[in-house]
Amino acid sequence: MKNILVLFSHPKFEKSRANAILVDKIKDKNGVTFHDLYERYPDFNIDVDAEKALMSAHDIIIFHHPFYWYSCPPLMKQWIDMVLEFGWAYGPNGKALQGKKCLNVITTGGSKAMYCENGINCYSINDFLRPFQQTANLCGMQYFPPFAVMGTHKIEDQQLHDFANQYDKLIDLLHHDIALLEVSEFSFFNDIPQLNR
């Protein structure tokens, strides 16, 4: 079974109904390490060596965060800037993350219709996540399509629990080493048949 690290970053987690339901479903699963960056580093003073050791001990990395200004919250960005160092994560001798899998699990207040060429945001979620994809490419990681819960301000609790159940199934698929080829044709991990049975 593959070990999964959920790097969670939400500066207002206590006010997030959607993320509370998602996190509650997966945080205690066997083989999952749930790592709340704002809980661990409220002063933004990241222990780089400890974070590298955590990354090295896991096969799959999930960047779980709300979509803040078309990106991630600031602590996650700082984490990426500090932990994924040249010579360790990338570069001629930076092989520490090669072969690992990663993906984004995100929540957005805006609906899917808002994130397209004709929507108010002009671009898709996948377009906005290109920096994560290229970071994964640079580090020799396999980047999977995102799992997205969108339009969270208007979603009923039952729908959120349905998404949480999908997230739970996603974790199980990752534990059992689902191949990138099985999901690469989908824009969102949510859309694969295995999560909708």
Buried (B, 14 or more C-beta within 10 A) or exposed (E): EBEBBBBBBBBEBEEBEBBBBBBEBBBEBEBBBBBBBBEBBEEEEBEEEEBBEBBEEBBBBBBBBBBBEBBBBBBBBBBBEEBBBEEBBBEEEBBBBEEBBBBBBBBBEBBBEBBBEEBEBEEBBBEBBEEBBEBBEBBBBBBBBBBBBBBBEEBEEEBBBBBBEBBBBBBBBBBEEBEEEEBEEBEBBBBBEBBEE
